Amino acid sequence: MSTEEIDDSAAPLVEHLAELRTRLLYALGAFVVAMVICYTFWQPVFNFLTHPICESLAERHQQCGLYLIKLQEGFFVAINISFLGGFAMSFPVIGYQLWRFVAPGLYRSEKQAFLPFLVASPVMFFAGAAFAYYVILPMAFNFFLGFQQGGLGEEGTNQLASIGFQGSVQEYLNLTTKFILAFGICFQLPVLLTLMGKAGLVSSKGLASVRKYAVVIILIVAAVATPPDVISQVTLFSVVYGLYEISIQLVARIERKRKEKAIAEGTWDEDEEEGE
């Protein structure tokens, strides 16, 4: 390869790197601004996150209180909330910058195929987060709080060891965000499988054929991501397995449209259909 050819091939690479740098700076700037805003309002956000535990404690006629076990714990809680909230707030900007970087290298048909998934991903994540917040967290906290016991025996004569809840602010935030993130990620399953089906990496028949293995994997995820009570695990399993079945139907729909288009263009191969 001559020097001129090397220079010509290097120029587009430099332009792509410069474009990537610009998009990263925009995304980082949006994240920093959103993080500062969330740090200013971290207490209302934390109060919102404590509603499930406060409601569970109220049902047991207990006062809702969380404690700072370490001196610096409050500061790190504020930082964690501002970090997660900043990412959530800036995600539309980050996604748009990603789209602006990728879009010039895509054909029009590829843009039309990719854009819906870029929109559906945050929607499904927030749907999973809402499901965890409003459904799973109350069940989980009721399960955990069920291990408390009073200080007196049934007749009030035998003193028992009192087991009461005195929660750490940091530990509560870590547990709550773990559930929210886990369910948000699990709800990405239809988006991921449908995108793979659009790219031809998976087929509806292939997904259906490994259904029994998917059931085992979903059961393991349900056991890890939820507290060890049957209700929470069955709820998560039912939802994620339902999403898996929906994914099969979405991939099958994509395949039908692809077949109809190929038949209309006269490029459909019957052997290709049999090999799927």
C-alpha angles and dihedrals in degrees: 000000000000126000091252092054091049091051092048092051092046094053096067090046091054090048091051091049091050090049091048090050091051093049092047091051091051091048093046092048091052090049094050093049092048091046091053090049092050091048089056091054101032094123096059088047091051091047089054091051091051095058094093094052092043092052091049091050092046090056087058092046091246128139116251108238136150124188139216102236093180127040094238095041096098092054093051091047089055090048093049092050092047091049095050094038091047091053091048093049095045096043094096089055092045091049091048092051089050089051092049090053096046101035099074090060095051131086118239092257090050091051090052090050097046101042097067090055091050088055096041095052098069091038092056092043092055090045090056092045091051091049090052093047099046102031114019102036095056090050092046094049092047088053094049094044090052089079092070121106136185128247100246133064123241093275095039094244106092113068114223130194107268115231113192137162117256103163129200115232092224095046092049092050092048092050094046095048090047091059094043094049093044093054093041089056093044090055089059089074097095091046093050097045093043091051090050089049090051089053091048094244094121135023133209090244091051093050091048092049093057094045093117091055090048089054091055092048092048090049090053091049091049091051093050101040098047135053116269096267123113097230096058093043094049090047093053092043092051093049097045093043089050089053089051092054090047088052090056090053092047091051090047089052091052090050092051092051091047090051093048091050092048092049091049090051092044094239100110116127117203091203089058090056092051092049094055 
